[in-house]
Amino acid sequence: MARVLVDKDMCTGHARCNAVSPEVFPLDDDGFVAVTDEVVDDDAAQDAEAGAFACPERAIRVIGK
């Protein structure tokens, strides 16, 4: 299990996380990541890390795994 944390104040809506991992990082109606604090299983942890790496603002952290 891994925990995905998104700092919504740092998110600027590039949506690169969603482009890489749409299952882990859905977008809200305004095009910003809808996740703020979520636990993902081991199968999704790698996708979460890829989405976090794609974020140019470094607004996403993946903890654990």
C-alpha positions as CSV (number, residue, x, y, z in Angstrom):
1,M,0.0,0.0,0.0
2,A,1.1,3.6,-0.7
3,R,-0.3,6.9,0.2
4,V,-0.7,9.6,-2.4
5,L,-0.6,13.2,-1.1
6,V,-1.4,16.2,-3.4
7,D,-0.7,19.8,-2.4
8,K,-3.7,21.5,-4.1
9,D,-2.1,24.9,-3.5
10,M,0.9,23.9,-5.6
11,C,-1.1,22.2,-8.4
12,T,-1.4,24.5,-11.4
13,G,-3.5,22.2,-13.6
14,H,-0.9,20.9,-16.1
15,A,-2.7,17.5,-15.7
16,R,0.5,15.6,-16.6
17,C,-0.2,13.2,-13.6
18,N,-3.6,12.4,-15.2
19,A,-2.0,11.9,-18.6
20,V,0.4,9.4,-17.2
21,S,-1.9,7.7,-14.6
22,P,-5.6,8.6,-15.1
23,E,-6.8,5.9,-12.8
24,V,-4.8,7.3,-9.9
25,F,-5.2,11.0,-10.7
26,P,-8.7,11.9,-11.9
27,L,-9.3,15.6,-12.6
28,D,-12.0,17.8,-11.2
29,D,-14.3,20.0,-13.4
30,D,-11.7,22.7,-13.5
31,G,-8.9,20.4,-14.8
32,F,-7.0,20.1,-11.5
33,V,-6.2,16.8,-9.8
34,A,-9.1,15.7,-7.7
35,V,-7.0,13.6,-5.3
36,T,-5.7,15.1,-2.1
37,D,-5.1,12.1,0.2
38,E,-5.6,8.6,-1.0
39,V,-4.3,5.1,-0.3
40,V,-3.6,3.0,-3.3
41,D,-2.8,-0.7,-3.5
42,D,0.6,-2.1,-4.5
43,D,-0.6,-2.5,-8.2
44,A,-1.3,1.2,-8.4
45,A,1.7,2.4,-6.5
46,Q,4.0,2.4,-9.5
47,D,1.4,4.4,-11.5
48,A,1.1,6.8,-8.6
49,E,4.9,7.3,-8.6
50,A,5.0,7.8,-12.4
51,G,2.2,10.5,-12.1
52,A,4.1,12.2,-9.2
53,F,7.3,12.2,-11.3
54,A,5.4,13.8,-14.2
55,C,4.2,16.8,-12.1
56,P,6.3,19.8,-13.0
57,E,5.3,21.6,-9.8
58,R,6.2,18.6,-7.6
59,A,2.8,18.9,-5.9
60,I,2.5,15.1,-5.5
61,R,4.2,12.9,-3.0
62,V,3.9,9.1,-2.8
63,I,4.7,7.7,0.6
64,G,5.3,4.0,1.4
65,K,5.3,1.0,-0.8
